[in-house]
Amino acid sequence: MPRFAPEPPHQHGGAQRTAVLLVNLGTPESPTAPALRRYLKEFLSDPRVVEIPKPVWWLVLNGIILNTRPAKSAAKYASIWMAEGSPLRVYTERQAKFLRGLLGQRGLGELRVEWAMRYGSPGIQESIDRLKQEGVQRILILPLYPQYAASTTASVMDEVAEWIKRSRNLVEFRAIRNYHDDPAYIGALAASVREHWAREGRGEVLLMSFHGLPKRSLSLGDPYFCECQKTGRLLADALQLPESAYRITFQSRFGKAEWLQPYTQLSLENLPTEGIKKVDVICPGFVADCLETLEEIAMECKHAFLAAGGESFSYIPCLNDRPDWIATLADLTTRHIGGWPLAVAADAAGTARAKKLGAPS
């Protein structure tokens, strides 16, 4: 088996392009048990996601989880599936489309904009392959995770590294690590809350729910917990909320290990005992609505809150394709491609010289 993947022929003096690749987590192809099994196997086989000794986890994953969880997860996905497909895929594709348009309006129309998924399709490596085939020589990787975590942003870069390991003729990469405290991102979140309040009325507490991680990730040096706290604090400041008017919690706990706390559902169930009967919930760490926001929060957690004595539960959608979020993506992109040429025209003279020296045509 060759070490390197086949390369497109090198074009001496050929045109060069620059691209930004938006990367989100991933989604099954359809809300069916077979599609969920394929997706969960790829997702849960990532050692960044599950840090359990591989032989032990292989037995648990293949012997139990992949035989029991796909059908249950498929039913949940079916409850939030859109006419165009998975919400995460739909909104990620729209974000790339609208970012492409906005960059064009800003005079950056030569910048290529594509999107990929860490798990599922289109994959990161296949997307980079396609961009390289089109003459792209510089790629900015923009993970759609505002807060850095080893299990998300670093996993994206693992996949980029795998592409590098199998490639002979590399492209130039840059990557955005995090933007949890970016003023434009915080501003877009705050604007979405204000608009929701103006349209739906205001609850007594704004609960900010972030995706959870095992608690040990914090002691091992992962900054995710701290970055979530900062995002929550900055959003509360932008909305001029006192400490009593907001909560920062963590959702999607999996397994028996202790995860980052406080837990979202437990916090919601406790609010009515504190006399808080009306709550607004936002998920600032997700920039596109997905299973974790539309089903876990807007359905399961809503039911738990109302069953515990709550009277009003209002879910605030993710940033999705809001114009201020697309503008944030454009700002992040233009800052991080600074110094890169957007495009380099073909050099006919250079091609002719290369041929004269014996280079293959």
Contacts in CASP RR format, 6 or more apart in sequence:
PFRMAT RR
TARGET T0000
AUTHOR 0000-0000-0000
METHOD contacts of the structure
MODEL  1
MPRFAPEPPHQHGGAQRTAVLLVNLGTPESPTAPALRRYLKEFLSDPRVV
EIPKPVWWLVLNGIILNTRPAKSAAKYASIWMAEGSPLRVYTERQAKFLR
GLLGQRGLGELRVEWAMRYGSPGIQESIDRLKQEGVQRILILPLYPQYAA
STTASVMDEVAEWIKRSRNLVEFRAIRNYHDDPAYIGALAASVREHWARE
GRGEVLLMSFHGLPKRSLSLGDPYFCECQKTGRLLADALQLPESAYRITF
QSRFGKAEWLQPYTQLSLENLPTEGIKKVDVICPGFVADCLETLEEIAME
CKHAFLAAGGESFSYIPCLNDRPDWIATLADLTTRHIGGWPLAVAADAAG
TARAKKLGAPS
3 166 0 8 1.000
4 166 0 8 1.000
4 167 0 8 1.000
4 168 0 8 1.000
5 129 0 8 1.000
5 166 0 8 1.000
5 167 0 8 1.000
5 168 0 8 1.000
7 167 0 8 1.000
7 168 0 8 1.000
7 169 0 8 1.000
8 132 0 8 1.000
8 133 0 8 1.000
9 360 0 8 1.000
10 169 0 8 1.000
11 135 0 8 1.000
11 346 0 8 1.000
11 351 0 8 1.000
12 350 0 8 1.000
12 351 0 8 1.000
12 353 0 8 1.000
12 354 0 8 1.000
12 355 0 8 1.000
12 359 0 8 1.000
13 346 0 8 1.000
13 347 0 8 1.000
13 348 0 8 1.000
13 350 0 8 1.000
13 351 0 8 1.000
13 354 0 8 1.000
14 135 0 8 1.000
14 346 0 8 1.000
14 347 0 8 1.000
14 351 0 8 1.000
15 135 0 8 1.000
15 343 0 8 1.000
15 344 0 8 1.000
15 345 0 8 1.000
15 346 0 8 1.000
16 135 0 8 1.000
16 136 0 8 1.000
16 137 0 8 1.000
16 138 0 8 1.000
16 341 0 8 1.000
16 343 0 8 1.000
16 344 0 8 1.000
17 110 0 8 1.000
17 112 0 8 1.000
17 131 0 8 1.000
17 134 0 8 1.000
17 135 0 8 1.000
17 136 0 8 1.000
17 137 0 8 1.000
17 138 0 8 1.000
17 342 0 8 1.000
17 343 0 8 1.000
17 344 0 8 1.000
18 110 0 8 1.000
18 111 0 8 1.000
18 112 0 8 1.000
18 136 0 8 1.000
18 137 0 8 1.000
18 138 0 8 1.000
18 139 0 8 1.000
18 140 0 8 1.000
18 337 0 8 1.000
18 340 0 8 1.000
18 341 0 8 1.000
18 342 0 8 1.000
18 343 0 8 1.000
19 111 0 8 1.000
19 112 0 8 1.000
19 113 0 8 1.000
19 114 0 8 1.000
19 131 0 8 1.000
19 136 0 8 1.000
19 138 0 8 1.000
19 139 0 8 1.000
19 140 0 8 1.000
20 99 0 8 1.000
20 111 0 8 1.000
20 112 0 8 1.000
20 113 0 8 1.000
20 114 0 8 1.000
20 139 0 8 1.000
20 140 0 8 1.000
20 142 0 8 1.000
20 333 0 8 1.000
20 337 0 8 1.000
21 114 0 8 1.000
21 115 0 8 1.000
21 116 0 8 1.000
21 124 0 8 1.000
21 127 0 8 1.000
21 128 0 8 1.000
21 131 0 8 1.000
21 139 0 8 1.000
21 140 0 8 1.000
21 141 0 8 1.000
21 142 0 8 1.000
22 92 0 8 1.000
22 95 0 8 1.000
22 96 0 8 1.000
22 99 0 8 1.000
22 113 0 8 1.000
22 114 0 8 1.000
22 115 0 8 1.000
22 116 0 8 1.000
22 142 0 8 1.000
22 144 0 8 1.000
22 329 0 8 1.000
23 115 0 8 1.000
23 116 0 8 1.000
23 117 0 8 1.000
23 118 0 8 1.000
23 124 0 8 1.000
23 141 0 8 1.000
23 142 0 8 1.000
23 143 0 8 1.000
23 144 0 8 1.000
23 156 0 8 1.000
24 88 0 8 1.000
24 92 0 8 1.000
24 115 0 8 1.000
24 116 0 8 1.000
24 117 0 8 1.000
24 118 0 8 1.000
24 143 0 8 1.000
24 144 0 8 1.000
24 288 0 8 1.000
25 88 0 8 1.000
25 117 0 8 1.000
25 118 0 8 1.000
25 119 0 8 1.000
25 144 0 8 1.000
25 145 0 8 1.000
25 152 0 8 1.000
25 290 0 8 1.000
26 39 0 8 1.000
26 43 0 8 1.000
26 88 0 8 1.000
26 89 0 8 1.000
26 117 0 8 1.000
26 118 0 8 1.000
26 119 0 8 1.000
26 120 0 8 1.000
27 39 0 8 1.000
27 86 0 8 1.000
27 88 0 8 1.000
27 89 0 8 1.000
27 117 0 8 1.000
27 120 0 8 1.000
27 290 0 8 1.000
28 35 0 8 1.000
28 36 0 8 1.000
28 38 0 8 1.000
28 39 0 8 1.000
28 74 0 8 1.000
28 77 0 8 1.000
28 86 0 8 1.000
28 120 0 8 1.000
29 35 0 8 1.000
29 38 0 8 1.000
29 39 0 8 1.000
29 120 0 8 1.000
29 121 0 8 1.000
31 74 0 8 1.000
31 75 0 8 1.000
31 77 0 8 1.000
31 78 0 8 1.000
31 81 0 8 1.000
31 86 0 8 1.000
32 74 0 8 1.000
33 70 0 8 1.000
33 71 0 8 1.000
33 74 0 8 1.000
34 70 0 8 1.000
35 74 0 8 1.000
36 69 0 8 1.000
36 70 0 8 1.000
36 71 0 8 1.000
36 73 0 8 1.000
36 74 0 8 1.000
36 77 0 8 1.000
37 66 0 8 1.000
37 70 0 8 1.000
38 120 0 8 1.000
39 119 0 8 1.000
39 120 0 8 1.000
40 65 0 8 1.000
40 66 0 8 1.000
40 69 0 8 1.000
40 70 0 8 1.000
40 73 0 8 1.000
41 61 0 8 1.000
41 66 0 8 1.000
42 119 0 8 1.000
42 120 0 8 1.000
43 49 0 8 1.000
43 119 0 8 1.000
44 50 0 8 1.000
44 61 0 8 1.000
44 65 0 8 1.000
45 61 0 8 1.000
46 119 0 8 1.000
46 151 0 8 1.000
46 155 0 8 1.000
46 158 0 8 1.000
47 54 0 8 1.000
48 150 0 8 1.000
48 151 0 8 1.000
48 154 0 8 1.000
48 155 0 8 1.000
48 158 0 8 1.000
49 151 0 8 1.000
49 155 0 8 1.000
50 57 0 8 1.000
50 61 0 8 1.000
51 214 0 8 1.000
52 60 0 8 1.000
73 291 0 8 1.000
76 291 0 8 1.000
76 295 0 8 1.000
77 86 0 8 1.000
77 291 0 8 1.000
77 295 0 8 1.000
79 295 0 8 1.000
79 299 0 8 1.000
80 87 0 8 1.000
80 290 0 8 1.000
80 291 0 8 1.000
80 294 0 8 1.000
80 295 0 8 1.000
81 87 0 8 1.000
82 90 0 8 1.000
84 90 0 8 1.000
86 290 0 8 1.000
87 288 0 8 1.000
87 289 0 8 1.000
87 290 0 8 1.000
87 294 0 8 1.000
88 288 0 8 1.000
88 289 0 8 1.000
88 290 0 8 1.000
88 291 0 8 1.000
89 117 0 8 1.000
91 288 0 8 1.000
91 289 0 8 1.000
91 318 0 8 1.000
91 320 0 8 1.000
91 321 0 8 1.000
92 115 0 8 1.000
92 117 0 8 1.000
92 144 0 8 1.000
92 288 0 8 1.000
93 115 0 8 1.000
94 320 0 8 1.000
94 321 0 8 1.000
95 115 0 8 1.000
95 144 0 8 1.000
95 287 0 8 1.000
95 288 0 8 1.000
95 320 0 8 1.000
95 321 0 8 1.000
95 325 0 8 1.000
95 326 0 8 1.000
95 329 0 8 1.000
96 113 0 8 1.000
96 114 0 8 1.000
96 115 0 8 1.000
98 321 0 8 1.000
98 323 0 8 1.000
98 326 0 8 1.000
99 113 0 8 1.000
99 326 0 8 1.000
99 329 0 8 1.000
99 330 0 8 1.000
99 333 0 8 1.000
100 109 0 8 1.000
100 113 0 8 1.000
101 109 0 8 1.000
102 326 0 8 1.000
102 327 0 8 1.000
102 330 0 8 1.000
103 109 0 8 1.000
103 111 0 8 1.000
103 113 0 8 1.000
103 330 0 8 1.000
103 333 0 8 1.000
103 334 0 8 1.000
104 111 0 8 1.000
106 330 0 8 1.000
106 334 0 8 1.000
108 334 0 8 1.000
108 342 0 8 1.000
109 342 0 8 1.000
110 342 0 8 1.000
110 343 0 8 1.000
111 333 0 8 1.000
111 337 0 8 1.000
111 342 0 8 1.000
112 131 0 8 1.000
112 134 0 8 1.000
112 136 0 8 1.000
114 127 0 8 1.000
114 130 0 8 1.000
114 131 0 8 1.000
115 122 0 8 1.000
115 127 0 8 1.000
116 122 0 8 1.000
116 123 0 8 1.000
116 124 0 8 1.000
116 126 0 8 1.000
116 127 0 8 1.000
117 123 0 8 1.000
117 124 0 8 1.000
118 124 0 8 1.000
118 152 0 8 1.000
118 155 0 8 1.000
118 156 0 8 1.000
118 159 0 8 1.000
123 159 0 8 1.000
124 156 0 8 1.000
124 159 0 8 1.000
124 160 0 8 1.000
124 163 0 8 1.000
125 159 0 8 1.000
125 162 0 8 1.000
125 163 0 8 1.000
128 139 0 8 1.000
128 160 0 8 1.000
128 163 0 8 1.000
128 171 0 8 1.000
129 163 0 8 1.000
131 139 0 8 1.000
131 171 0 8 1.000
132 171 0 8 1.000
136 171 0 8 1.000
137 171 0 8 1.000
137 172 0 8 1.000
137 344 0 8 1.000
138 171 0 8 1.000
138 172 0 8 1.000
138 173 0 8 1.000
138 174 0 8 1.000
138 337 0 8 1.000
138 340 0 8 1.000
138 341 0 8 1.000
139 171 0 8 1.000
139 172 0 8 1.000
139 173 0 8 1.000
139 174 0 8 1.000
140 173 0 8 1.000
140 174 0 8 1.000
140 175 0 8 1.000
140 176 0 8 1.000
140 333 0 8 1.000
140 336 0 8 1.000
140 337 0 8 1.000
141 156 0 8 1.000
141 157 0 8 1.000
141 160 0 8 1.000
141 173 0 8 1.000
141 174 0 8 1.000
141 175 0 8 1.000
141 176 0 8 1.000
142 175 0 8 1.000
142 176 0 8 1.000
142 329 0 8 1.000
142 332 0 8 1.000
142 333 0 8 1.000
142 336 0 8 1.000
143 152 0 8 1.000
143 153 0 8 1.000
143 156 0 8 1.000
143 175 0 8 1.000
143 176 0 8 1.000
144 287 0 8 1.000
144 288 0 8 1.000
145 152 0 8 1.000
145 153 0 8 1.000
145 178 0 8 1.000
145 285 0 8 1.000
146 178 0 8 1.000
146 179 0 8 1.000
146 180 0 8 1.000
146 182 0 8 1.000
146 185 0 8 1.000
146 227 0 8 1.000
146 231 0 8 1.000
146 284 0 8 1.000
146 285 0 8 1.000
146 287 0 8 1.000
147 178 0 8 1.000
147 180 0 8 1.000
147 210 0 8 1.000
147 224 0 8 1.000
147 227 0 8 1.000
147 228 0 8 1.000
147 231 0 8 1.000
147 285 0 8 1.000
148 154 0 8 1.000
148 177 0 8 1.000
148 178 0 8 1.000
148 180 0 8 1.000
148 223 0 8 1.000
148 224 0 8 1.000
148 227 0 8 1.000
149 213 0 8 1.000
149 217 0 8 1.000
149 222 0 8 1.000
149 224 0 8 1.000
150 217 0 8 1.000
150 222 0 8 1.000
150 224 0 8 1.000
151 213 0 8 1.000
151 217 0 8 1.000
153 177 0 8 1.000
153 178 0 8 1.000
156 175 0 8 1.000
157 175 0 8 1.000
160 173 0 8 1.000
160 175 0 8 1.000
164 170 0 8 1.000
164 173 0 8 1.000
172 340 0 8 1.000
174 336 0 8 1.000
174 337 0 8 1.000
174 340 0 8 1.000
176 332 0 8 1.000
176 336 0 8 1.000
178 227 0 8 1.000
179 185 0 8 1.000
179 328 0 8 1.000
179 332 0 8 1.000
180 227 0 8 1.000
180 228 0 8 1.000
180 230 0 8 1.000
180 231 0 8 1.000
181 227 0 8 1.000
181 230 0 8 1.000
181 231 0 8 1.000
181 234 0 8 1.000
182 328 0 8 1.000
182 331 0 8 1.000
182 332 0 8 1.000
184 324 0 8 1.000
184 327 0 8 1.000
184 328 0 8 1.000
184 331 0 8 1.000
185 325 0 8 1.000
185 328 0 8 1.000
186 231 0 8 1.000
186 234 0 8 1.000
186 235 0 8 1.000
186 238 0 8 1.000
187 238 0 8 1.000
187 324 0 8 1.000
188 319 0 8 1.000
188 322 0 8 1.000
188 324 0 8 1.000
188 325 0 8 1.000
188 327 0 8 1.000
188 328 0 8 1.000
189 231 0 8 1.000
189 235 0 8 1.000
189 238 0 8 1.000
189 282 0 8 1.000
189 284 0 8 1.000
189 319 0 8 1.000
190 235 0 8 1.000
190 238 0 8 1.000
190 239 0 8 1.000
191 322 0 8 1.000
191 324 0 8 1.000
192 282 0 8 1.000
192 316 0 8 1.000
192 317 0 8 1.000
192 319 0 8 1.000
192 322 0 8 1.000
193 206 0 8 1.000
193 235 0 8 1.000
193 239 0 8 1.000
193 280 0 8 1.000
193 282 0 8 1.000
193 316 0 8 1.000
194 239 0 8 1.000
196 280 0 8 1.000
196 314 0 8 1.000
196 316 0 8 1.000
197 203 0 8 1.000
197 280 0 8 1.000
200 314 0 8 1.000
201 314 0 8 1.000
202 280 0 8 1.000
203 278 0 8 1.000
203 279 0 8 1.000
203 280 0 8 1.000
203 312 0 8 1.000
203 314 0 8 1.000
204 245 0 8 1.000
204 276 0 8 1.000
204 277 0 8 1.000
204 278 0 8 1.000
204 279 0 8 1.000
205 245 0 8 1.000
205 246 0 8 1.000
205 247 0 8 1.000
205 271 0 8 1.000
205 276 0 8 1.000
205 278 0 8 1.000
205 279 0 8 1.000
205 280 0 8 1.000
206 236 0 8 1.000
206 239 0 8 1.000
206 241 0 8 1.000
206 245 0 8 1.000
206 246 0 8 1.000
206 247 0 8 1.000
206 279 0 8 1.000
206 280 0 8 1.000
206 281 0 8 1.000
206 282 0 8 1.000
207 246 0 8 1.000
207 247 0 8 1.000
207 249 0 8 1.000
207 264 0 8 1.000
207 267 0 8 1.000
207 268 0 8 1.000
207 271 0 8 1.000
207 279 0 8 1.000
207 280 0 8 1.000
207 281 0 8 1.000
207 282 0 8 1.000
208 231 0 8 1.000
208 232 0 8 1.000
208 235 0 8 1.000
208 246 0 8 1.000
208 247 0 8 1.000
208 248 0 8 1.000
208 249 0 8 1.000
208 281 0 8 1.000
208 282 0 8 1.000
208 283 0 8 1.000
208 284 0 8 1.000
209 249 0 8 1.000
209 250 0 8 1.000
209 251 0 8 1.000
209 264 0 8 1.000
209 281 0 8 1.000
209 282 0 8 1.000
209 283 0 8 1.000
209 297 0 8 1.000
209 301 0 8 1.000
210 228 0 8 1.000
210 231 0 8 1.000
210 248 0 8 1.000
210 249 0 8 1.000
210 250 0 8 1.000
210 251 0 8 1.000
210 283 0 8 1.000
210 284 0 8 1.000
210 285 0 8 1.000
211 250 0 8 1.000
211 251 0 8 1.000
211 252 0 8 1.000
211 283 0 8 1.000
211 285 0 8 1.000
211 286 0 8 1.000
211 292 0 8 1.000
212 250 0 8 1.000
212 251 0 8 1.000
212 252 0 8 1.000
212 253 0 8 1.000
212 259 0 8 1.000
212 260 0 8 1.000
213 222 0 8 1.000
213 224 0 8 1.000
213 225 0 8 1.000
213 250 0 8 1.000
213 259 0 8 1.000
213 260 0 8 1.000
214 257 0 8 1.000
214 258 0 8 1.000
214 259 0 8 1.000
214 260 0 8 1.000
215 257 0 8 1.000
215 258 0 8 1.000
215 259 0 8 1.000
215 260 0 8 1.000
215 261 0 8 1.000
216 257 0 8 1.000
217 224 0 8 1.000
217 225 0 8 1.000
217 260 0 8 1.000
218 224 0 8 1.000
218 225 0 8 1.000
218 260 0 8 1.000
224 260 0 8 1.000
225 260 0 8 1.000
228 248 0 8 1.000
228 250 0 8 1.000
228 284 0 8 1.000
228 285 0 8 1.000
229 248 0 8 1.000
231 284 0 8 1.000
231 285 0 8 1.000
232 246 0 8 1.000
232 248 0 8 1.000
232 284 0 8 1.000
235 246 0 8 1.000
235 284 0 8 1.000
236 243 0 8 1.000
236 245 0 8 1.000
236 246 0 8 1.000
239 246 0 8 1.000
247 262 0 8 1.000
247 267 0 8 1.000
248 262 0 8 1.000
249 262 0 8 1.000
249 263 0 8 1.000
249 264 0 8 1.000
249 267 0 8 1.000
250 259 0 8 1.000
250 260 0 8 1.000
250 261 0 8 1.000
250 262 0 8 1.000
250 263 0 8 1.000
250 264 0 8 1.000
251 263 0 8 1.000
251 264 0 8 1.000
251 265 0 8 1.000
251 283 0 8 1.000
251 292 0 8 1.000
251 296 0 8 1.000
251 297 0 8 1.000
251 301 0 8 1.000
252 292 0 8 1.000
252 296 0 8 1.000
253 259 0 8 1.000
253 263 0 8 1.000
264 297 0 8 1.000
264 301 0 8 1.000
265 300 0 8 1.000
265 301 0 8 1.000
265 304 0 8 1.000
268 279 0 8 1.000
268 281 0 8 1.000
268 301 0 8 1.000
268 304 0 8 1.000
268 305 0 8 1.000
268 308 0 8 1.000
268 313 0 8 1.000
269 304 0 8 1.000
269 305 0 8 1.000
269 307 0 8 1.000
269 308 0 8 1.000
270 308 0 8 1.000
271 277 0 8 1.000
271 279 0 8 1.000
271 305 0 8 1.000
271 308 0 8 1.000
271 310 0 8 1.000
272 305 0 8 1.000
272 308 0 8 1.000
272 309 0 8 1.000
272 310 0 8 1.000
273 308 0 8 1.000
277 309 0 8 1.000
277 310 0 8 1.000
277 311 0 8 1.000
277 312 0 8 1.000
278 310 0 8 1.000
278 311 0 8 1.000
278 312 0 8 1.000
278 314 0 8 1.000
279 305 0 8 1.000
279 310 0 8 1.000
279 312 0 8 1.000
279 313 0 8 1.000
279 314 0 8 1.000
280 314 0 8 1.000
280 315 0 8 1.000
280 316 0 8 1.000
281 297 0 8 1.000
281 298 0 8 1.000
281 301 0 8 1.000
281 313 0 8 1.000
281 314 0 8 1.000
281 315 0 8 1.000
281 316 0 8 1.000
282 315 0 8 1.000
282 316 0 8 1.000
283 292 0 8 1.000
283 293 0 8 1.000
283 297 0 8 1.000
283 318 0 8 1.000
286 292 0 8 1.000
286 293 0 8 1.000
286 318 0 8 1.000
287 318 0 8 1.000
287 319 0 8 1.000
287 320 0 8 1.000
287 325 0 8 1.000
288 318 0 8 1.000
288 319 0 8 1.000
288 320 0 8 1.000
289 317 0 8 1.000
289 318 0 8 1.000
289 320 0 8 1.000
290 318 0 8 1.000
293 315 0 8 1.000
293 317 0 8 1.000
293 318 0 8 1.000
297 315 0 8 1.000
298 315 0 8 1.000
301 313 0 8 1.000
302 313 0 8 1.000
302 315 0 8 1.000
305 313 0 8 1.000
306 313 0 8 1.000
319 325 0 8 1.000
355 361 0 8 1.000
END
